[in-house]
Amino acid sequence: MASNRIGRINEELQRELAELLREVKDPRVQSAMVSLTGVQATPDLRYAKVRFSVLQEEKAKDVLKGLKSASGWLRRELGSRLQLRYTPELVFEADDSLRYGAHMSELLAKLGTQKEEET
């Protein structure tokens, strides 16, 4: 039952953070297309791992620095918007699962064309 609650809190954190990212004034975050791919809070709600992806991979490090810089403001805004006993400390992490998925699709397509050529 507690895991269901954590799941709902994760979804709510992700929704609120996505809205707040539009208001971040750091140029490193504003200049890139940032999308949140997931939020995973610890059961005691002290920490939340926030995964994000960036359209331009070369800007990911700058965006990470910008998000870390804005994490205090984001945490304060989350605390005022959500009714939680503890507002989790945000830990940002670049998510490369989209690139990995595209790479796997590419490999599978190559295997398919090789198999057709062999038969």
C-alpha positions as CSV (number, residue, x, y, z in Angstrom):
1,M,0.0,0.0,0.0
2,A,2.9,2.4,0.7
3,S,4.4,1.8,-2.7
4,N,1.1,2.9,-4.3
5,R,1.4,6.2,-2.3
6,I,5.0,6.7,-3.4
7,G,4.0,6.1,-7.0
8,R,1.3,8.8,-6.7
9,I,3.8,11.2,-5.1
10,N,6.3,10.5,-7.9
11,E,3.7,11.3,-10.5
12,E,2.7,14.5,-8.7
13,L,6.4,15.6,-8.2
14,Q,7.0,15.0,-11.9
15,R,3.9,17.0,-13.0
16,E,4.8,19.9,-10.7
17,L,8.5,19.9,-11.7
18,A,7.6,19.9,-15.4
19,E,5.5,23.1,-14.8
20,L,8.3,24.7,-12.7
21,L,10.9,24.0,-15.3
22,R,9.2,26.5,-17.6
23,E,9.7,29.2,-15.0
24,V,13.4,28.5,-14.3
25,K,15.4,31.6,-15.3
26,D,18.7,29.9,-15.7
27,P,19.8,30.3,-19.4
28,R,21.4,26.9,-19.3
29,V,18.0,25.3,-18.7
30,Q,16.0,27.7,-20.9
31,S,18.2,27.3,-24.0
32,A,17.6,23.5,-24.2
33,M,14.5,21.4,-24.7
34,V,14.4,19.6,-21.3
35,S,11.8,16.9,-20.6
36,L,11.4,14.9,-17.4
37,T,11.4,11.2,-18.0
38,G,10.8,10.1,-14.4
39,V,10.9,10.9,-10.7
40,Q,11.8,8.3,-8.1
41,A,11.4,9.3,-4.4
42,T,12.8,7.4,-1.5
43,P,10.2,5.8,0.8
44,D,10.9,8.4,3.6
45,L,10.6,11.2,1.0
46,R,13.9,12.7,1.9
47,Y,15.4,12.5,-1.6
48,A,14.0,12.3,-5.1
49,K,16.0,11.3,-8.1
50,V,14.8,13.3,-11.1
51,R,15.7,11.9,-14.5
52,F,15.7,14.3,-17.5
53,S,16.5,14.1,-21.2
54,V,17.7,16.9,-23.5
55,L,17.0,17.1,-27.2
56,Q,20.6,18.1,-27.9
57,E,22.9,15.6,-26.1
58,E,25.9,18.1,-26.1
59,K,23.9,20.4,-23.8
60,A,23.2,17.8,-21.2
61,K,26.1,18.7,-18.9
62,D,25.2,22.4,-19.0
63,V,21.5,21.6,-18.3
64,L,22.6,19.4,-15.3
65,K,24.6,22.3,-13.9
66,G,21.7,24.6,-14.4
67,L,19.2,22.3,-12.7
68,K,21.6,21.7,-9.8
69,S,21.9,25.5,-9.4
70,A,18.1,25.9,-9.4
71,S,17.4,22.9,-7.2
72,G,16.9,25.1,-4.0
73,W,14.3,27.2,-5.7
74,L,12.6,24.2,-7.2
75,R,12.4,22.5,-3.8
76,R,11.0,25.6,-2.2
77,E,8.3,25.9,-4.9
78,L,7.5,22.2,-4.6
79,G,7.1,22.6,-0.8
80,S,4.6,25.4,-1.3
81,R,2.6,23.6,-4.0
82,L,2.5,20.1,-2.4
83,Q,1.2,19.2,1.0
84,L,3.9,16.8,2.1
85,R,5.6,16.5,5.5
86,Y,9.0,16.6,3.9
87,T,9.9,18.2,0.6
88,P,12.5,15.9,-0.9
89,E,15.9,17.0,-1.8
90,L,16.2,16.9,-5.6
91,V,19.0,14.8,-7.2
92,F,19.2,15.3,-11.0
93,E,20.4,12.7,-13.4
94,A,20.7,12.7,-17.2
95,D,18.6,9.9,-18.8
96,D,20.0,8.3,-21.9
97,S,17.4,5.7,-22.3
98,L,15.9,7.4,-25.4
99,R,19.3,7.3,-27.2
100,Y,19.8,3.7,-26.0
101,G,16.3,2.7,-27.4
102,A,17.1,4.4,-30.7
103,H,20.4,2.5,-30.9
104,M,18.7,-0.8,-30.2
105,S,16.0,-0.2,-32.8
106,E,18.8,0.6,-35.3
107,L,20.6,-2.7,-34.4
108,L,17.4,-4.7,-34.8
109,A,16.7,-3.1,-38.2
110,K,20.2,-4.0,-39.3
111,L,19.6,-7.6,-38.2
112,G,16.3,-7.7,-40.1
113,T,18.0,-6.5,-43.4
114,Q,20.8,-9.0,-43.0
115,K,18.4,-11.8,-42.5
116,E,16.5,-10.9,-45.6
117,E,19.7,-10.7,-47.6
118,E,20.7,-14.2,-46.5
119,T,17.4,-15.8,-47.5
